[in-house]
Amino acid sequence: MVKTDWTMNDAVKPEDMNQIGQEINAKTVTVLSATPPENPTLNTIWYEDLGENPDLGGGGLVIANASTDGDEEIWLEEI
């Protein structure tokens, strides 16, 4: 678990930063694909590469994050 009781006298060490990075990586899922992820969690971010699309004036990228309205169903909402 990441240290949460830092004081002004504490020195940040490489192992502290590594632990913070590991916890962030464990909680976030980033997906780059042409189709939505099959089992998103509320920590899922989806990047959809639209490729070359004349309707968009060239290439495009859709960014979506997982959302819920308080029930069990999770969907990806464009941001």
C-alpha positions as CSV (number, residue, x, y, z in Angstrom):
1,M,0.0,0.0,0.0
2,V,1.2,3.5,-0.8
3,K,2.4,5.7,2.1
4,T,-0.3,8.2,2.9
5,D,1.2,10.0,6.0
6,W,3.9,12.1,4.3
7,T,5.5,15.0,6.2
8,M,7.6,17.8,5.0
9,N,10.7,16.1,6.4
10,D,10.2,12.8,4.4
11,A,12.5,12.1,1.5
12,V,10.8,10.6,-1.6
13,K,12.8,7.5,-2.6
14,P,12.7,5.5,-5.9
15,E,10.9,2.7,-4.2
16,D,8.1,5.1,-3.1
17,M,7.6,6.3,-6.7
18,N,7.6,2.7,-7.9
19,Q,4.9,1.7,-5.4
20,I,2.7,4.6,-6.4
21,G,3.1,3.7,-10.1
22,Q,2.3,0.0,-9.4
23,E,-0.9,1.0,-7.6
24,I,-2.0,3.3,-10.4
25,N,-1.3,0.6,-13.0
26,A,-3.3,-1.9,-11.0
27,K,-6.3,0.3,-10.8
28,T,-6.5,1.6,-14.4
29,V,-7.1,-0.4,-17.6
30,T,-6.4,1.3,-20.9
31,V,-7.5,-0.3,-24.1
32,L,-6.7,0.7,-27.7
33,S,-8.9,-1.3,-30.1
34,A,-11.5,-1.0,-32.9
35,T,-14.2,-2.5,-30.7
36,P,-15.3,-1.8,-27.1
37,P,-13.7,-3.9,-24.3
38,E,-15.8,-6.9,-23.4
39,N,-15.7,-6.5,-19.6
40,P,-15.0,-2.9,-18.7
41,T,-14.7,-1.8,-15.1
42,L,-15.1,1.7,-13.8
43,N,-11.4,2.0,-14.2
44,T,-11.4,1.4,-17.9
45,I,-10.4,4.0,-20.5
46,W,-11.0,3.0,-24.2
47,Y,-9.2,4.6,-27.2
48,E,-10.9,3.7,-30.5
49,D,-8.7,4.4,-33.5
50,L,-11.0,5.4,-36.3
51,G,-8.3,5.3,-38.9
52,E,-8.6,7.3,-42.1
53,N,-12.2,8.6,-42.1
54,P,-13.3,11.2,-44.7
55,D,-16.4,12.1,-42.7
56,L,-14.1,13.3,-39.9
57,G,-11.8,15.2,-42.2
58,G,-9.1,12.5,-42.0
59,G,-8.1,10.3,-39.1
60,G,-9.7,10.2,-35.7
61,L,-9.5,8.9,-32.2
62,V,-12.5,8.4,-29.9
63,I,-11.7,8.4,-26.1
64,A,-14.3,6.9,-23.8
65,N,-14.3,6.1,-20.1
66,A,-16.4,3.5,-18.2
67,S,-19.6,5.0,-16.7
68,T,-22.6,3.8,-14.6
69,D,-25.8,5.4,-13.4
70,G,-25.6,3.7,-10.0
71,D,-26.8,0.2,-11.2
72,E,-24.7,-2.8,-12.0
73,E,-24.4,-2.1,-15.8
74,I,-21.2,-0.4,-17.0
75,W,-20.9,1.2,-20.4
76,L,-18.3,3.3,-22.2
77,E,-19.2,7.0,-22.6
78,E,-17.4,9.2,-25.1
79,I,-15.4,12.0,-23.5
